[in-house]
Every structure is written in C-alpha cells, then in structure tokens.
Amino acid sequence: MLVAATPAPAADDFIEGVYLQSEELCGKAKNETLQTVIDAGNIVLTAEGLQSVEYNCEFLQVTKAQSAPSWAVTAICQEPDHVFPDVLSVTQVNAKQIDLVSVRPVDDEGESGNGGSYYHCEGVALPQ
C-alpha cells in the first residue's frame, strides 16, 4: 500500500534566526541594517531559505538526520530568468555556525552556489 507523503514544514529543531556568511556581516547588519547587507549582494539564511537581491531558495522540505546535528533540505531556487531545484545538507557546526553543502556542482567561476558557512546574527531580524 502506497501512502502519499505530504511535504512537512521545517523540523521543530531546525535553525532559528538570521544567518550571514561572516561574523563581520552580522556586525554590519546590527550596526546598520540587514537590508543594507542584503542590498550589497550578500545572502541571508533563515529557516525559510536563502535570500539575496536577485536570488532566493525556498526550503520546501526539511528532514532531520538521526545521528548528526544535520538536516536534508529540498529547495526551489530562483534567479533572473532561471528556476532550479536543489538539495542541501544543513549542519550545525556549533552554537553560532551552520554549514551548507549543495548537490549543485561548482560553476566555471568557482562559485559553489548554495554551499558555505553561515553565522548566527543575534539581535538581527528580517526586514518587515
């Protein structure tokens, strides 16, 4: 008997808050605004996905690993004139750092797309 799986919302213990690609960017977001950091072309990670000026990835399904502080995430990503799927691993390295690894290959410029380290920005919230 087959049972249709309904995409689950983010796992209860999935990441919370706002993450940026360096602690320096977190400081800038606190001292100025998160919107200023976004407008400069930086990517923001939240439980909903990745966001930047002309780029975003919406997290559709989040599944918690049993033996590691990690999650498997399916996403739909968009940039101007291009929509594509992605699958990522999200791993809690420590209380402040999250590492993302994407199944997408590195492009010709050496950009790894959705991969990299992100740092929790305490006291920073998404613009309303």
C-alpha positions in Angstrom: 0.0 0.0 0.0 1.4 3.4 -1.0 0.8 6.4 1.2 1.3 9.9 -0.3 3.8 11.9 1.6 2.9 15.4 2.4 5.9 17.8 2.5 6.5 18.6 6.1 7.2 22.1 7.4 10.6 22.8 8.9 11.6 20.3 11.6 10.9 21.5 15.1 14.5 21.8 16.0 15.7 23.3 12.6 17.7 26.5 12.6 16.2 29.7 14.1 17.1 33.3 13.4 19.1 35.1 10.8 22.5 33.8 9.5 25.0 35.6 7.3 28.3 34.4 5.7 30.6 36.0 8.3 30.5 37.4 11.8 31.7 40.7 10.3 28.5 40.9 8.2 26.4 40.2 11.3 28.1 43.1 13.0 27.4 45.3 10.0 23.7 44.2 10.0 23.5 45.1 13.7 25.2 48.5 13.3 23.5 49.5 10.1 20.5 47.3 8.9 20.1 43.9 7.5 18.6 45.4 4.4 21.9 47.3 3.8 23.8 44.0 3.9 21.3 42.3 1.6 21.5 45.2 -0.9 25.3 44.8 -1.0 24.7 41.4 -2.6 25.0 39.2 0.5 23.0 36.0 1.1 20.8 35.6 4.2 20.0 32.2 5.6 16.8 31.6 7.6 14.7 28.5 8.3 12.6 29.6 5.2 15.6 29.5 2.9 18.3 31.7 1.3 17.6 35.2 0.1 19.6 37.9 -1.7 18.8 40.8 -4.0 18.0 38.8 -7.2 18.3 35.3 -5.8 16.4 33.1 -3.4 15.9 29.5 -2.5 12.7 28.5 -0.8 13.1 25.5 1.5 10.3 23.1 0.8 11.0 20.0 2.9 13.3 19.6 5.9 14.3 16.2 7.3 16.3 15.8 10.5 19.2 13.3 10.5 19.1 10.7 13.3 22.8 10.5 14.1 24.1 14.1 13.4 23.1 17.7 14.0 22.1 17.9 10.4 19.1 18.2 8.1 18.5 17.3 4.4 16.7 20.1 2.7 14.9 20.2 -0.7 14.6 23.7 -2.2 13.4 25.6 -5.3 15.8 28.3 -6.2 15.2 31.3 -8.4 17.4 33.9 -10.1 16.5 36.2 -13.0 15.2 34.0 -15.9 16.1 30.7 -14.2 14.4 28.4 -11.7 16.0 25.2 -10.5 15.8 22.6 -7.7 18.5 22.0 -5.1 19.1 19.5 -2.3 21.3 20.7 0.6 22.7 19.4 3.8 22.5 21.8 6.7 24.8 21.0 9.6 25.1 22.8 12.9 28.8 23.0 13.5 28.5 24.9 16.8 26.1 27.3 18.5 26.9 30.1 16.0 27.9 28.3 12.8 25.9 26.4 10.2 27.5 24.7 7.2 25.6 24.2 3.9 26.6 21.8 1.2 24.7 21.7 -2.1 24.4 18.9 -4.6 24.8 21.5 -7.4 28.3 21.4 -9.0 30.7 24.3 -8.7 30.4 26.7 -11.7 33.1 27.9 -14.0 34.0 30.8 -11.8 34.5 28.6 -8.8 31.3 29.6 -7.2 29.7 26.9 -5.1 26.2 28.3 -5.2 24.4 27.4 -2.1 27.3 26.0 -0.1 29.4 27.6 2.6 29.4 28.6 6.2 26.8 30.9 7.8 27.0 32.5 11.2 24.1 33.3 13.5 23.4 37.0 13.9 22.0 37.6 17.4 19.6 40.5 17.6 19.2 40.8 13.8 15.7 40.2 12.3 14.5 40.1 8.7 13.1 43.4 7.3 9.4 43.6 7.5 
